[in-house]
Amino acid sequence: MVGPLPQPDFPLERPLSAYLLGRLEFDTLLALQRRLVYDITGDRDTAAVVMCDHPTSITVGREGSATHIRPNPDELSTRGWPVEWVSRGGGVMLHVPGQVACYPIFALDMLGLTVNRYVSELQELAVDLLREFGVEGTPEPDRPGVRANGRRIAHVGVAVRSWVSCFGLIVNVNPDLAPFREVRCDGDALPMTSLQRESPLRVRVSGVRQRLLELITTRFGFTRVSVFHNHPGALPRPTRHAIPHGS
């Protein structure tokens, strides 16, 4: 198992801006992500993470194929399910309400991470998150993601430009699982499952999101987290420190 990143012998300030947003259209997320990548490319001592969910839509990554989407274009249009081809790793992903979509924008070189190690860290992060809710997850190195009881429960797909990451991790918390029978996420023949289906505990999106932020802070060694509940373009103000200094 991949453990937390080794910490230096001297104090190192690692601030993280966490944008805990509501439902975002995928195009809005892309615009926000581009802005944050630009900002962090210019100030590599900073980092950000966006957490949200999306209206029902489909994204297709570099390993994806239109053959993994059962409804034809006319049916997709009638249902209002847009399809977006994106420059990230991974295959097809169905985005629906009830997921936690987590998009870390990190300068990987400042964290001492290769791209492959970063992808492994995201998978282990998802495994740790599932364990918090009584679910045993198994990472899939060949098709990055995590399974629970034989079905995929989390998708990992990243892009890296100038050593700055974007896209990231999607975890099914309590979505309607029926639409996953019509979209082969990451090319898998089995429909995805969810935390709500697999966990013996009561699962809430807000609780999963908060615990995921805490796990990110610990795993990647951030020393200060400022939380925002508004889009950066709207001049947000931090509402609280989710993780106290020195944690």
N, C-alpha and C positions, 0 to 999 in steps of 0.2 A: 504494500500500500504506500502511495506517495504521501509523505507527511508535510507539515507546514514548511514554508520556505525558511532556510537558515537565516538567522538574524546576525547583523554585524556586531562586533565587540564595542562599537561606539554608538551613542545615541543618534538616531536618524529619524528626522521628521518626515512622516509619510502621510500627508493629508488626503482624504477621500471625500469628494462631493457625491452624495447619494441623492438621486432624483427619484422619489417614490411618487410616481404619477398614476393617474387612473387609466382609462381606456384611451388609446391613441390610434388613430388611423396609421397604417404602416408608412405611408408617405411622410406623415408628420414625424414619425420616429426616424426615418432616414435623414430628414433635414436636421433634426436635433443631433443625431449621431455624427453627421458630417461636421457640424459646428464644434462639437466636443473633441472630435479627432483633431481638427485644426488647432484648437486651443491647447490641447495637451501635447501635440507635436512641437509647439512653440515653447511650452513650459513643462518639461519632462519630469519635474519633481512633483507634479500634481497628477491626480487620477480622478476618474468619475465612473459611476455606474448608474444606469437607468433601469428602473423596474416598472413594468406596466403590464397591461394585456391589450389585445387587439380585437376589433370586430372580426367576424369570420372572414378569413382570407387565406390564401395559399402563397407560400414563397417556394421558389425552386433554386437550390444552390448548385454549385459546380458539378456535383455528382448526381443531380436529379434528372428526371425525364418526364415529359408530358404523359408517357404511358403509365405513370404511377398515379394519375388523376383519372378516376373512372368517369365522372360526368363530362360530357362534351362541352365545347365552348358556349353553345346556346344555353345548355342547362345551367352552366356556371353563371352566365349573364342573368338568367331568370332568377336564380337564387341570390344574386348580388354578392357572389364570391369572387372578388378580383384575384388575379394571378400575377405575381411579381417575380421576375427572374432577377436574382441578386448574386453579387460577387462574393460569396462566402463558401466555406467548406460545407460538406453535408449535402443531403438530397432534398426531397420535397418535405415541407412541413406545413401542416394545417394549423392555423392560428385561430383560436376560439376563446370567448370569455371563459374565465375559470382557470386560466393558466397563469403562471408567473413567468413573464419574459424578462430575462436578466441580461443586460448589455453592458459588460465592463469595457471601459475605454482606458487601457493601461499602457504605459510605456514599458514594454517587456524587457528592454535592455536595462532599464533602471531597477527592475525586479530580479535581474539575473536569470531570465527565463528564455529558453528557446521556444519556438512555436510548438513543437511537439510536446515539450514539457508543459506548456501552458494548457494545451488541449487535455492532457492527462490530469492536470490540476482541476480543470472544470469538471471532468468526469468524477473525480474523487470528491469534489465539493458536493456534487449531486448525491453521491453515495452517502456522504455524511449527513446531508439534509434528510434523506429518506430515513436513515437510522433514527433520527430525532423523533420520527413519527411511527416508529415500530415496523418499518419496512426494510427488508434486506435488498439492496440493489447490487447489480452486477454490471461493471463497465464493459463496453464493447470497443476494443481498440481499433478494429478494422472499419467499423462504421460508428464514429464517435457518438456516444449516447449511453443510456443506462437502462437496463431491464429490471423488472420486478415480476417474479413468478412467470418468467418466460416471455413477457410482453414489454415492449418499450414504454417507458414512463417519462423519459427525459431525452431531449435532443441537444446535441452540441454541434454548432457550426460557427466558425470564426473566420474573420479576415484580418490580415495584418498589413499595414502600410507604414513604411519608415519605422518599423518596430513598434507601432502603436496599434493595439487591438481594437476590433469592433465586432458587432453581432455577439453571439455568445451562447446562452443556455436557456432552453425552454423547459419548464417543468409542468406537467399536468397535475393540477391540484384537485379541482372538482368540476371539470367541464362536462358537458353532454358528450358521451362517448360514441353515440350513434354515427355522427358524421365521419369518424375515423374508419368506418367500414368502406368508405368511398374514396379515401385518399391513402395510398400506401406510403406512410411517412418513412423517409429514408429508404424507400424500396422494400420495406418489410411486408411480408404477406399477412401478418397478424395485425389487427387494429391495436392502437395504443391503449394502455390502461391509465389509471390515475391514482394519486395518493388516497383520495376518498374511497376508491374501490378496494385498495390493498391494505389500508391502515386500520387497526382496531380502534384508533382514536378518532375523536371529532376533529375535522380538519377545516381550517378557515384560511382563505387566501391571505388575509392580513397577517395572520400568525406565521404562515410559511414565509412570506416576504420578509418579515422582521427577522426571523431566525436565519434566513439565507444571508441577509446583510451582516448579521453578527458573525457568521461562519466565514464570509468573504474577508471581513476585517481581520479576523484571527489568522486565516490561512495565508494571506498576502502581506501581513505585517503592517497594516495601516495604524497610525498612532492617533489620528483625529478624524472623526467623521462628522461632516455637516450635512444635515438632512434638509431637502427642499421638497415642497409639494406643488411647485408650479414649474411651468416650462421656463428654461433659462431666458428665453426671449422676452418674458414678461417681468424681468428684473426680480427674481425670487429672493426671498430672505430666508436664511436658515431658521427653522422652527425649534430645533433642539439638537443636542448632541446625542446620537443614538448610542455611541460607545464612548464612555468617559476617557479623558486623557490618561495615558499610561496603562490602559487595559491590555 
